[in-house]
């Protein structure tokens, strides 16, 4: 039996309620990630002010960087831990991630110093990193081949943005009602516990993935039961499909692809998290918007959501690589125009140019690389958790660079216009890496897109 044949019922299954339930469950975890990671950028000014730190305070940029970045550092650690644990069972550790998110979000409301908030958000980040590894991997291993791209782009691209916008909405409502900012930021950060807690039960109801059961655990009876549950078809496999290859065999032959996927996410997140952490304040003020929630609403509804919907509609038709290359080139062009023209244009036109950067971001790499597609589609089952963790860590390192280097080094040195010019050059580099080193995976079974078929020892 060919390896593809064993998973054919899953790959050929038409889109149905099982996929919708999986999308809702895994997508809500990502919604929480988006909420938690973006909410700090919206309230960072209020947070620091409540601790007596202002822009003219010597420690202001220092704590701004660490408060903004601590969850990202925790996410890198969480990704490594749960990437390794994923080979003990995808479902086994699924649910722990949202439990960590729930506890961490609540604890933020009770901190009494910037250091305490840094430590709590580091703990919160463990859950974010775990979710970045487990959610897209589970969704991909359950998905059919035809719709896998749009499922991941919708569940992990758009849902992240919806979480970010919800955070802005809560901030906007509370400030409009006149609540003190010291109360507002605590409520906004703690409210991230609500979506996380809502899916703890649902996450335990998702079945273990058939690919894990067959290729890692070697439990063929459980594999057959899951295929019947998910695809509604009986499948009988006489051989044991457990993967006996070593990790080194996969990395020795495919390290260039894994490195390319990691590099692209790293470069993307430098720009993406510069926008997430400092867009609602620094960039917004450069175009005349002084309310971070208003800036977030404009970016999300007029640019990010349309870009994400375009990605969902085209990712399984046009393909991952063309979509990402076009997106990166559009991002780079928009940033370069913003850098050169912002001082010369009316604030509204400058805002539109920056908005196009957000549009191309979500229409391209925000729905491809940043949704975890490369890690799950380019890595064979046995090393999928590790490779996904590596790509996530690369992205978190890029995000930490944005959180620490941008406010402490780059912005004070070159300002907003110099910053966006640097980001445009990095984005062009990401487009080149995608074009030359990342293969197309649209419509292919995971065993084919990851070249796992070539290693089969049954």
C-alpha positions as CSV (number, residue, x, y, z in Angstrom):
1,X,0.0,0.0,0.0
2,X,1.2,3.5,-0.9
3,X,1.3,5.9,2.0
4,X,-1.0,8.3,0.2
5,X,-3.7,5.6,-0.1
6,X,-3.9,5.2,3.7
7,X,-4.9,8.8,4.1
8,X,-6.9,9.2,0.9
9,X,-10.3,9.1,2.7
10,X,-9.2,12.2,4.7
11,X,-7.7,14.0,1.7
12,X,-10.7,13.4,-0.5
13,X,-13.4,14.2,2.1
14,X,-15.6,17.0,1.2
15,X,-15.8,20.1,3.4
16,X,-18.4,19.5,6.1
17,X,-19.4,20.1,9.8
18,X,-16.3,18.3,11.1
19,X,-14.1,20.8,9.4
20,X,-16.2,23.7,10.7
21,X,-16.0,22.4,14.3
22,X,-12.2,21.9,14.0
23,X,-11.9,25.4,12.5
24,X,-14.0,27.0,15.3
25,X,-12.0,25.2,18.0
26,X,-8.5,25.8,16.7
27,X,-9.4,29.2,15.4
28,X,-10.6,30.4,18.8
29,X,-7.2,29.6,20.2
30,X,-5.6,31.8,17.5
31,X,-8.2,34.5,18.1
32,X,-6.9,34.5,21.7
33,X,-3.3,34.7,20.5
34,X,-4.2,37.7,18.4
35,X,-6.0,39.3,21.3
36,X,-3.2,38.8,23.8
37,X,-0.4,39.8,21.5
38,X,-2.0,42.9,20.1
39,X,-3.8,44.2,23.2
40,X,-0.5,45.2,24.8
41,X,0.3,47.5,21.8
42,X,-3.1,49.2,22.3
43,X,-2.7,49.8,26.1
44,X,1.0,50.1,26.4
45,X,0.9,53.9,26.9
46,X,-1.7,53.5,29.7
47,X,0.2,50.6,31.3
48,X,3.4,52.6,31.6
49,X,1.7,55.8,32.7
50,X,0.0,53.9,35.5
51,X,3.5,52.9,36.7
52,X,4.7,56.5,36.5
53,X,6.6,56.1,33.2
54,X,6.2,58.7,30.4
55,X,8.1,59.3,27.1
56,X,10.5,61.7,28.9
57,X,11.3,59.2,31.6
58,X,14.7,57.5,31.2
59,X,13.3,54.0,31.7
60,X,10.3,54.5,29.4
61,X,11.7,52.8,26.3
62,X,13.4,50.1,28.3
63,X,10.1,49.0,29.9
64,X,8.1,49.6,26.8
65,X,10.4,47.1,25.0
66,X,10.3,44.5,27.7
67,X,6.6,44.7,28.4
68,X,5.9,44.5,24.6
69,X,8.2,41.6,24.1
70,X,7.9,39.3,27.1
71,X,4.9,37.3,25.8
72,X,6.9,36.8,22.5
73,X,9.9,35.4,24.4
74,X,7.6,33.1,26.3
75,X,6.0,32.0,23.1
76,X,9.4,31.0,21.7
77,X,10.0,28.8,24.8
78,X,6.5,27.4,24.7
79,X,6.8,26.5,21.0
80,X,10.0,24.5,21.6
81,X,8.5,22.7,24.6
82,X,5.2,21.8,22.9
83,X,6.9,21.1,19.5
84,X,8.8,18.3,21.3
85,X,5.8,17.1,23.2
86,X,3.7,17.0,20.0
87,X,5.3,13.6,19.2
88,X,3.8,12.2,22.4
89,X,0.3,13.1,21.0
90,X,-1.2,16.1,19.3
91,X,-4.4,15.9,21.3
92,X,-2.7,14.9,24.5
93,X,-1.4,18.4,25.1
94,X,-4.1,20.3,23.3
95,X,-6.1,22.3,25.8
96,X,-3.1,22.9,28.0
97,X,-2.3,25.8,25.7
98,X,-5.6,27.6,26.2
99,X,-5.5,26.8,30.0
100,X,-2.2,28.6,30.2
101,X,-3.7,31.5,28.1
102,X,-6.6,31.7,30.5
103,X,-4.5,31.8,33.7
104,X,-2.0,34.2,32.3
105,X,-4.6,36.7,31.0
106,X,-6.3,36.9,34.4
107,X,-3.0,37.4,36.3
108,X,-2.3,40.5,34.3
109,X,-5.1,42.4,36.1
110,X,-3.3,42.0,39.4
111,X,0.3,43.1,38.7
112,X,1.7,46.0,40.6
113,X,4.9,46.8,38.6
114,X,6.3,46.6,35.1
115,X,8.5,43.7,36.1
116,X,5.5,41.7,37.4
117,X,3.7,42.3,34.1
118,X,6.8,41.2,32.1
119,X,6.9,37.9,34.1
120,X,3.2,37.3,33.8
121,X,3.2,37.9,30.1
122,X,6.1,35.6,29.8
123,X,4.0,32.9,31.4
124,X,1.1,33.8,29.1
125,X,3.5,33.5,26.1
126,X,4.1,29.8,26.9
127,X,0.4,29.1,26.0
128,X,0.7,31.3,22.9
129,X,3.7,29.3,21.7
130,X,2.0,26.0,22.4
131,X,-1.0,27.1,20.4
132,X,1.0,28.3,17.4
133,X,2.5,24.8,17.2
134,X,-0.5,22.6,18.0
135,X,-3.5,24.4,16.4
136,X,-2.3,24.6,12.7
137,X,-0.8,21.2,12.9
138,X,-4.0,19.6,14.1
139,X,-6.1,21.5,11.6
140,X,-3.8,20.5,8.7
141,X,-3.7,16.8,9.7
142,X,-7.5,16.7,9.8
143,X,-8.1,18.8,6.7
144,X,-8.8,17.6,3.2
145,X,-6.2,18.4,0.6
146,X,-8.4,20.6,-1.5
147,X,-9.5,23.0,1.2
148,X,-6.5,22.8,3.6
149,X,-5.1,26.2,2.5
150,X,-8.3,28.2,3.0
151,X,-9.0,26.4,6.4
152,X,-5.6,27.4,7.7
153,X,-5.7,30.9,6.2
154,X,-9.2,31.5,7.7
155,X,-8.5,29.9,11.1
156,X,-5.1,31.3,11.6
157,X,-4.9,34.4,9.5
158,X,-8.2,36.2,9.9
159,X,-9.0,34.9,13.4
160,X,-5.8,36.5,14.7
161,X,-7.0,39.8,13.3
162,X,-10.4,39.4,14.7
163,X,-8.9,38.9,18.2
164,X,-6.8,42.0,17.7
165,X,-9.8,44.1,16.7
166,X,-11.8,42.8,19.7
167,X,-9.1,44.1,22.0
168,X,-9.4,47.5,20.3
169,X,-13.1,47.4,20.7
170,X,-13.1,46.7,24.4
171,X,-10.5,49.5,24.9
172,X,-12.6,51.9,22.8
173,X,-15.8,51.2,24.7
174,X,-14.2,51.4,28.2
175,X,-12.4,54.7,27.4
176,X,-15.6,56.2,25.8
177,X,-17.5,55.4,29.1
178,X,-14.9,57.4,31.0
179,X,-13.3,54.6,33.1
180,X,-9.8,55.4,34.5
181,X,-7.0,54.2,32.2
182,X,-5.5,52.2,35.1
183,X,-8.7,50.1,35.2
184,X,-9.1,50.0,31.4
185,X,-5.7,48.4,30.6
186,X,-6.2,45.8,33.3
187,X,-9.7,44.9,32.0
188,X,-8.5,44.8,28.4
189,X,-5.6,42.5,29.1
190,X,-7.5,40.2,31.5
191,X,-10.5,39.8,29.1
192,X,-8.2,37.6,26.9
193,X,-9.1,34.8,29.4
194,X,-12.7,34.7,28.0
195,X,-12.1,33.3,24.5
196,X,-9.4,31.1,25.8
197,X,-11.6,29.5,28.5
198,X,-14.5,29.1,26.1
199,X,-12.6,26.4,24.0
200,X,-11.0,24.4,26.8
201,X,-13.8,21.9,26.6
202,X,-14.1,21.8,22.8
203,X,-10.3,21.3,22.4
204,X,-10.6,18.0,24.4
205,X,-13.3,16.8,22.0
206,X,-11.2,16.9,18.9
207,X,-10.0,13.4,18.0
208,X,-6.3,12.5,17.8
209,X,-5.1,12.9,14.3
210,X,-4.9,9.8,12.1
211,X,-1.5,10.8,10.8
212,X,-0.1,10.9,14.4
213,X,-1.7,7.5,15.2
214,X,-0.4,5.8,12.1
215,X,3.0,7.4,11.5
216,X,4.3,8.1,15.0
217,X,2.4,5.9,17.5
218,X,1.9,3.0,15.1
219,X,-1.6,2.2,16.5
220,X,-3.4,1.1,13.3
221,X,-6.6,0.1,15.0
222,X,-7.0,3.6,16.5
223,X,-6.0,5.0,13.1
224,X,-8.8,3.1,11.4
225,X,-11.3,4.3,14.0
226,X,-10.4,8.0,13.5
227,X,-10.5,7.7,9.8
228,X,-14.0,6.3,10.1
229,X,-15.0,9.0,12.6
230,X,-13.7,11.9,10.5
231,X,-14.2,10.7,6.9
232,X,-17.1,8.3,7.4
233,X,-15.3,5.5,5.5
234,X,-13.9,2.1,6.5
235,X,-10.2,1.7,5.9
236,X,-8.2,-1.4,6.5
237,X,-4.4,-1.3,6.5
238,X,-2.5,-4.6,6.8
239,X,0.9,-3.0,7.3
240,X,2.1,-1.1,10.3
241,X,2.8,2.4,9.0
242,X,4.9,3.6,11.9
243,X,7.8,5.8,10.8
244,X,11.1,4.2,11.7
245,X,13.2,6.9,10.1
246,X,15.4,9.1,12.4
247,X,15.0,12.8,12.8
248,X,18.5,13.3,11.2
249,X,17.4,11.6,8.0
250,X,14.7,14.2,7.4
251,X,16.8,17.2,8.4
252,X,19.8,16.0,6.4
253,X,17.8,16.1,3.1
254,X,15.3,18.9,3.7
255,X,17.2,21.4,6.0
256,X,17.3,24.0,3.2
257,X,13.5,24.1,2.9
258,X,13.0,24.2,6.7
259,X,15.6,27.0,6.9
260,X,13.8,29.0,4.2
261,X,10.4,28.6,5.8
262,X,11.9,29.8,9.2
263,X,13.7,32.7,7.6
264,X,10.6,34.0,5.8
265,X,8.6,33.9,9.1
266,X,11.4,35.7,10.9
267,X,11.6,38.5,8.3
268,X,7.8,38.8,8.2
269,X,7.4,39.1,11.9
270,X,9.9,41.9,12.3
271,X,7.6,44.1,10.2
272,X,4.3,42.6,11.4
273,X,5.1,43.1,15.1
274,X,6.5,46.5,14.6
275,X,3.0,47.3,13.3
276,X,1.2,45.3,16.0
277,X,3.2,46.7,18.9
278,X,3.8,50.3,17.8
279,X,1.3,50.9,15.0
280,X,-1.5,52.0,17.2
281,X,0.8,54.5,18.9
282,X,3.9,55.6,17.0
283,X,2.8,55.0,13.4
284,X,-0.8,56.2,14.1
285,X,0.5,59.5,15.6
286,X,2.7,60.0,12.5
287,X,-0.5,60.1,10.4
288,X,-2.5,62.2,12.7
289,X,-4.5,59.5,14.7
290,X,-4.1,59.7,18.5
291,X,-6.6,57.0,19.5
292,X,-5.0,53.6,19.2
293,X,-8.4,51.8,19.0
294,X,-9.5,54.0,16.0
295,X,-6.2,53.2,14.2
296,X,-6.7,49.4,14.8
297,X,-10.3,49.6,13.5
298,X,-9.3,51.4,10.4
299,X,-6.5,49.0,9.6
300,X,-8.5,45.9,10.3
301,X,-11.8,46.7,8.6
302,X,-10.5,48.6,5.6
303,X,-7.3,46.7,4.9
304,X,-6.6,43.5,6.9
305,X,-10.0,41.8,6.5
306,X,-10.2,42.5,2.8
307,X,-6.7,41.2,2.4
308,X,-7.5,38.1,4.4
309,X,-10.6,37.3,2.4
310,X,-8.7,37.6,-0.8
311,X,-6.2,35.1,0.6
312,X,-8.9,32.7,1.6
313,X,-10.5,32.9,-1.9
314,X,-7.2,32.4,-3.8
315,X,-4.8,30.3,-1.7
316,X,-6.0,26.9,-3.0
317,X,-6.3,28.2,-6.6
318,X,-3.4,30.6,-7.1
319,X,-1.1,28.7,-4.6
320,X,0.9,29.5,-1.5
321,X,4.1,30.7,-3.2
322,X,2.7,33.1,-5.7
323,X,0.3,34.6,-3.1
324,X,3.2,35.1,-0.7
325,X,5.6,36.6,-3.3
326,X,3.0,39.1,-4.5
327,X,2.1,39.9,-0.9
328,X,5.7,40.6,0.1
329,X,6.4,42.7,-3.0
330,X,3.2,44.7,-2.3
331,X,4.2,45.2,1.4
332,X,7.7,46.3,0.4
333,X,6.5,48.8,-2.1
334,X,3.9,50.2,0.3
335,X,6.5,50.7,3.0
336,X,8.9,52.3,0.7
337,X,6.3,54.8,-0.6
338,X,5.3,55.5,3.0
339,X,8.9,56.1,4.0
340,X,9.5,58.6,1.2
341,X,6.1,60.3,0.8
342,X,4.7,60.4,4.4
343,X,6.2,63.9,5.2
344,X,5.0,65.3,1.8
345,X,1.4,63.9,1.8
346,X,-1.8,64.8,3.7
347,X,-2.2,62.5,6.7
348,X,-5.1,60.7,5.1
349,X,-3.1,59.7,2.0
350,X,-0.2,58.6,4.1
351,X,-2.6,56.4,6.2
352,X,-3.9,54.8,3.0
353,X,-0.4,53.9,1.8
354,X,0.4,52.3,5.2
355,X,-3.0,50.6,5.0
356,X,-2.0,49.0,1.7
357,X,1.0,47.5,3.5
358,X,-1.5,45.8,5.9
359,X,-3.7,44.7,3.0
360,X,-0.8,43.0,1.2
361,X,0.4,41.6,4.4
362,X,-2.8,39.7,5.1
363,X,-3.4,38.8,1.5
364,X,0.1,37.2,1.3
365,X,2.4,36.1,4.1
366,X,0.0,36.9,6.9
367,X,-2.2,34.1,5.6
368,X,0.6,31.8,4.5
369,X,3.9,31.9,6.6
370,X,2.4,33.5,9.7
371,X,-0.5,31.0,9.7
372,X,2.0,28.2,10.1
373,X,1.3,26.6,6.6
374,X,5.0,26.1,5.7
375,X,5.8,24.2,8.9
376,X,2.9,21.8,8.6
377,X,2.9,21.3,4.9
378,X,6.7,21.0,4.2
379,X,7.6,18.8,7.2
380,X,6.9,15.0,7.3
381,X,4.7,13.8,10.2
382,X,7.4,12.6,12.4
383,X,9.3,15.9,12.4
384,X,6.3,18.2,11.9
385,X,6.0,19.3,15.5
386,X,9.7,20.1,15.7
387,X,9.8,21.9,12.3
388,X,6.7,23.8,13.2
389,X,8.3,24.8,16.5
390,X,11.4,26.0,14.7
391,X,9.5,28.2,12.3
392,X,7.4,29.6,15.2
393,X,10.6,30.4,17.2
394,X,12.0,32.1,14.1
395,X,8.9,34.2,13.9
396,X,9.0,35.0,17.7
397,X,12.7,36.0,17.4
398,X,11.7,38.4,14.6
399,X,8.9,39.7,16.8
400,X,11.3,40.2,19.8
401,X,13.6,42.1,17.5
402,X,10.6,44.4,16.7
403,X,9.7,44.7,20.4
404,X,13.2,45.4,21.8
405,X,15.4,46.8,19.0
406,X,12.8,49.0,17.3
407,X,11.8,51.2,20.3
408,X,15.2,51.2,22.0
409,X,17.6,51.5,18.9
410,X,15.9,52.1,15.6
411,X,13.1,54.7,16.3
412,X,15.3,57.0,18.3
413,X,18.0,56.8,15.6
414,X,16.1,57.1,12.3
415,X,12.5,57.8,13.2
416,X,9.3,56.4,11.6
417,X,10.4,57.0,8.0
418,X,13.8,55.4,8.4
419,X,12.2,52.4,10.2
420,X,9.7,51.8,7.4
421,X,12.5,52.0,4.8
422,X,14.5,49.3,6.6
423,X,11.4,47.1,6.9
424,X,10.7,47.5,3.1
425,X,14.2,46.1,2.3
426,X,13.8,43.2,4.6
427,X,10.4,42.4,3.0
428,X,12.0,42.4,-0.5
429,X,14.5,39.8,0.8
430,X,11.6,37.6,2.1
431,X,10.0,37.7,-1.3
432,X,13.2,36.5,-2.9
433,X,13.6,33.6,-0.4
434,X,10.0,32.5,-1.0
435,X,10.4,32.6,-4.8
436,X,13.7,30.7,-4.9
437,X,13.6,28.3,-2.0
438,X,10.0,27.4,-1.0
439,X,8.1,24.8,-3.1
440,X,4.4,25.0,-4.0
441,X,2.2,22.7,-1.9
442,X,-1.4,23.6,-3.0
443,X,-3.8,20.7,-3.4
444,X,-1.2,18.1,-2.4
445,X,-1.7,15.5,0.3
446,X,0.6,16.2,3.3
447,X,2.6,13.1,2.5
448,X,3.4,14.5,-1.0
449,X,3.9,18.2,0.0
450,X,6.4,17.2,2.7
451,X,8.1,14.5,0.5
452,X,7.3,12.0,3.3
453,X,6.4,9.4,0.6
454,X,10.1,9.3,-0.4
455,X,11.2,8.1,3.1
456,X,8.6,5.3,3.6
457,X,9.9,2.2,5.3
458,X,7.0,-0.2,5.9
